[in-house]
Amino acid sequence: MWCDMKCIHCQAEIENDDNFCPICGHWTSHGYMFLKDKSNVKMIINGSSIKQQQHFSILISLLCFGVIIFCIMTFIRGQDLLKPITYLKKQFTSYIYGYNSSVIKTDNKYSHEKINSYQDAIEFIKKDFNKQSYMCYKDNQLSKLEYELENEYLIPSVLFCDMPLNEALKIKNVIAKMYDLFPNIKGTLTNITITNPPKDSFYIARFQPMYQFVNINDNIKKYNKVNKTQILLNSYYFLNEDILEKKFEEVIGDNWYVNDATWESIIAHEIGHYISFTAFLKEHNLTNITYITLDNYNTIDFIMKEYDNGEFSKNIINEALTNYNLQYNTNLDISSFAISISNYAAALDDKNNLIADEIIAEAIHDYYLHGDTMKNSSNEIIKIIKEKLGYI
């Protein structure tokens, strides 16, 4: 005859064959007798081991599922989930440099890449910067501004990463005005990018006509090469508002650049170098030096060596000086001609020679700032540049 059984610990009703109370977990008399039988101990231990294996399998499955979900979220959200790591990297970089600095590397180099066309070369340049751009703070207005510059002026990549929006707008206005003054210079510049210059290099902004970027050390017969033609902006100035708020003359010195120069107008000077370089390429029937193949390697190598020797720029300055002296019935020497533009135009290299490229860039800088009221010496240079670009 069955009788109701109760747990001796909590008085809850239990079944006759319960080993443990389902309420408090205390042994029942049946359970006590079951455990006293040593033949049952092995079965209990094995059962526990099987249960632990099941738990471990579940944990592994949950871990794999979590990793998959994390990867999906990271892909969908544009790597926003890595922002804390990026933030720490920026803080560390800024600590090393001592000021807000850029997380974008502009000196990457790649080898053994299969580049089969000019468009492949352009896409690879974009890819190099796009895969770094996730580290920039997301600012929709800044991203839109960069996109507009890329599309309006056919610049594959514009990356101002972390630049204050008001400063980026000023730089956009400089670029827009320069392309308005010289509308057919589109298509050669590959990127405008914020960067950290080497510690032994001083510049506010810099034009680099040819940065060897892809497959530099490979046999040209095996891999096509890619070069960047770029303008680099020094993060020290353009990412630090406390620097930008200082008067330009207080930091750089009075009357070094052309009158009325600003932090942003220095970019007009660098675009001036780009304009002169574009005129040089046009004179040699080249549109760019971005994509190098076996067919054009020797030609581009020869032309770039000619550019490096400075003869193209020297010829422009000498022609401009001759025209100036004829026009104004003077007899200026080249030093007096250069210094009439700015002190920087009259700067000397380490061999005490005038730098013709800088005279041209400062003349274009003058034209950007003052238009038709620029110095007469600048005007003579601008006439020749426009003629070489096909405006006159």
N, C-alpha and C positions, 0 to 999 in steps of 0.2 A: 504494500500500500504506500502510495506516494504521500509525502507530507511536505508542507511548505518549509523551505529552508531559508535562513537569514544569515547574513554576514555577522560574525561575532564582533566585528570592529565598528561597523556603521549601521548595522541592523537592516540593511537593504535586502530585498528578496533576491535570492539567487537560485539557479537551477542546480539539480542534483550533481550534474557532471561538470560544473564550472570549476576551473582550477583557481581563478582569481575573481574577486568581486568586481563586477563591471562598473561599480560606482567609485569605490575608493582604491581599488587595486590590491587589496589585502588578500593573502592566501586564504583559500577555503580549506576545509578538512580534506576534501577530495584532492585538491591541488597538492596539499602537503604529502598525502600518501603517494601521489603520482611522482613527485620529485624524489621521494625516498627510494623509489625503484631505480637503481643505477643504470638499468638498461635504457631508461628514458632520457638520461642526461645527454648522451651523444646526439640523440635526435634533436634535442633543444639547442645544443651548441651549433649543429649543422644548420638548423633552421635560422639561427641568428646570423651565421655567416652569409647564407643566401640572401637574407634581408639586407645586410650591409652591402653586398655586391649590387643589389638592386638600387640601393640609395646612391652608390657611387656612379652607376650608369645614368641615373636620373640627373645627378649633378653635372656630369660631363655633357649630357644633352642640353641642359639649361645653359651651361657656359657657352657651348657652340651656338645656341640660339641667340644668346646675348651678344656675342661677337658679330653675328650676321646682322642683327638689328642695328648695332652701332655703326657697322660699315654702310648700311643702307641709309641711315640718318645722316652720316657724314657726307655721303655722296649727294643726297638730296639737298642738304643745307649748305653746300659749298664749303665744307670743312670748317664751318663755324664752331663745331665742337672742339676744334683744336685751338680756339682763341686763347684759352689760358696759357697754353704752351708758347704760343706766338707772343703773347704779352710779356711773358718772362724773358723770351729771347730779345725782345725790343728793349726791355729794361737793362738786360745784361750788355747789349750792344751800346746803349746810351751811356752806361757806366764806363765802358772801355774808352769810348770816344770823348766823354765828358760833356756831351750835348745830345739833343734829339737827333738821331741818325737814321739812315735808311736800312731796311731789311732786304732791299732789292739788290741782287748782284748783277752788275752790268759787264763783268769780266769773265763770265762762263765761257768755256771752250769745249767743243765736242769732236770726237773722232769716229771714223768708220760709220758715218751716217749716209744713208742712200738718199741723195737729193737729185732729182731727175729733171727739174725744171725751175724756172725763175719763181713760179708760184709756190713750188715746194720750199724754196729758200725763204720766201716771205712768210709762209705758214710756220716754218721752223722758228723764225725770229719771234713771231707772235706766241708760239707755244712756250718758248723759253721764259717770256715775261708773264704769260697767263698762269703758268703753274706756280709762280711766285706771288701772284697778286692776292691770293687768299689771305696772306699775312697782313695785308693792308686793312685798316679800319674801313668798314663798309659805309660809304657816304654816297647815296644815290645821286645827289647833285654833282659831286665830283666825278663819279663814274660816267654820268651823262656828258659832262664837259669833255672828258677824255675821248669819249666815243665820237662826239661832234668834231673834234679836231682831227681824229683819225680819218673820218669819212670825208670831211670837207676838203682836207689838204693832202689826202692820199698818203698818210703816214701810217705804216702798219701798226705801230705801237706807241701810245702816249701813256705814260704811267707816272703820276704825281704822288703816288702812295703816301698817305698821311699828311699831305700838305694842307695847310689851312685853306678853306674854300675861297676866302677873299683874295688870298695870294694867287691861287690857281686862276682865278678870274682875271687878275691883272696880267698874268703871263699869257693867258688865252688872247687877250686884247693885243698884246705885242705880236704874237704869232699871226693873228688875223690881219693886222696892219701890214706886216712884212709881206705876206702873200698877196695882199692887195696892191702893194707897191711893185711887186715882182711876181705877177700871176703865173708865169710859165715855169716856175721852179719846182712844180709838183713832181713827185715820182722818184726822187733819188734818196731822200732822207728816209731811213728805216725806223728810227725811234727817237723820242724825246723822253728822257728818263731821269728821275731823281736817283742820286748815287752818293756813295761815300768815296771821295778821292783818296788816293794813297797819302799817307801822312807827310811824305816829302814833296807833295804836289799841291800848289796853291792855285785855285781858280774859283771864280764865282759860278761860271758856266764854261763849258768847253765844247768845241766842235772837233769831232774825230772823223776825218774823211774815210778812213778804212781801218776797221777793227777786224782782224782775222778771227773768225768765229767758229766755223765748222770745217773739219777735215784739213786743218792747216798743215799738219806734218805728214799727211798721207800722199802716196803717189798719185799725181793728178790723173794718171791714166785709169786709176781704179775708182776714185771717188771725186765727185764734183765738190767744189768749195763754196763757202758762203762768207761774205763780209757784211759787216754792219757799217752804215754811214750814220753817225748818231750825234745828238746834242745831249750832253750830260749836265745836270743841275746839281750843284753842291748842296748836300743836305744841311750842312752847317748854317747856311744862310736861309734856305727856303723851307726848312722844317722848324725853325726857331724864331718865333715871333718877337722875342726880346731883341734879337739881332736885327730883324727887319724894321723894328721900330726906331732903331738908331738912325741918325742922319747919315746918308750915304757918304758925304764928304768927311765926316768925323772918322769913319772907319777906313776909307780908301785914300783919303787925302784930297785937298782942293786941286781942281784943274788937272786931274790925271787923265780922265776920260773927257769926251767932248762936253761942252756946257750942258747943264740940266740933266746929266746922266742920273739914273736911278738903279736900284737893285734889278728891277725888271728890264730896264732898257739894255742892260748888259747882254740879255738874251738876243736883242736885236743885233748887237755886235757879233755874237756867235752865228746868228743866222746870216750875217754879212759874210762870214767865212764860207758858209754853205752856198750862198749865192755866187760867190767868186768861184768856188769849186764846180758848181753847176755850169757856169760859163766856160770853164776849162774843159769839162767833159763834152759840152756842146761843140766846142771848137775841134774836138777829136772824134766827133760823130758817135759819142757814147751817151746813153741815157742813164746808166748806173753801173756800178762795179759790184753789185750784190751777188750775182750768180756767175761763178767762174768754172769754165769747162776746158777740156783739152783744146777746143777750137779757139777760144778767146784768151787763154792764159797768157801767152807770150805778148799779145797786144796790150792787155791790161797791165801786165808787169812793166812793160816798157813805158807806157803812158804815166803810170804812177811814179816811176823813177823820175820822169820829167817834171811831174808836179812837185815832187819832194825837193828838187834842186832850186825851186822858186823862180825860175826864169819867166814863167807865165805872168806872175804877179809883178815882177820887176819891169817887164815890158809895158804893163799897164801904167805903172807909176811914171816911168820915163816918158811915155806918150802923153800922159796927163800933164806932166811938168812942162813939156815942150808946148803943148796947147795953151797952158796957163800963161807962160811967158809971152807967147805971141798975142794972146787975147788981151793981156793987160800991159803989154809993153814993159815987161820987167825982166830981171835976170836972176831969179831966185835959184839957189842951188837946191838939191833934193832934201837936205836937212831942214832948211827954212820952209820949204813947201810942206813937209810932213808936220812940223811943229805948228804950222798955221791951223792945222786941224785939231790936234790935241797933243799933250805931252806923251801920252801912250803911243800915238802914231809915230812919234820921234824916238821911241825906245830902241835901244841897241841890243843885239844878241851877244853871246859870249865872245864873239870875234870882233865886237865893236862895229858891226854893220847894221844899218837900218833893216827892219823886217817888213818887207813889202806887203806881205799878207795882212799885217796889222794896220798898215796905212789904209788899205782898201776897206778892211772891216770897220775902222773908225770913220771913214768917209760915209759908209752906208749907215753907220750908227748916227752920224750927224744928219743924214737925209731922213732917217726915221724920226728923229726928234724935232727937226726944224723945217722939213720940207723944202720949199723953194727959197727959204731964207738961210739955208745952210751956207757954210763957207764956200767961197769961190773955188778953192782948191778941191774941196769935196765934190763940188758940182762937176768939175772936169773928169774926175774919176767915175762918177755916176754915169756920165754920158758914155764913156767907153764900155762900162759894164752893161748898160742897156743895149748898146750896139751889138755886143757879143751875144747877148741873149735874144737878139732879134727884134727889139722894140724900136730901133731907129733905122 
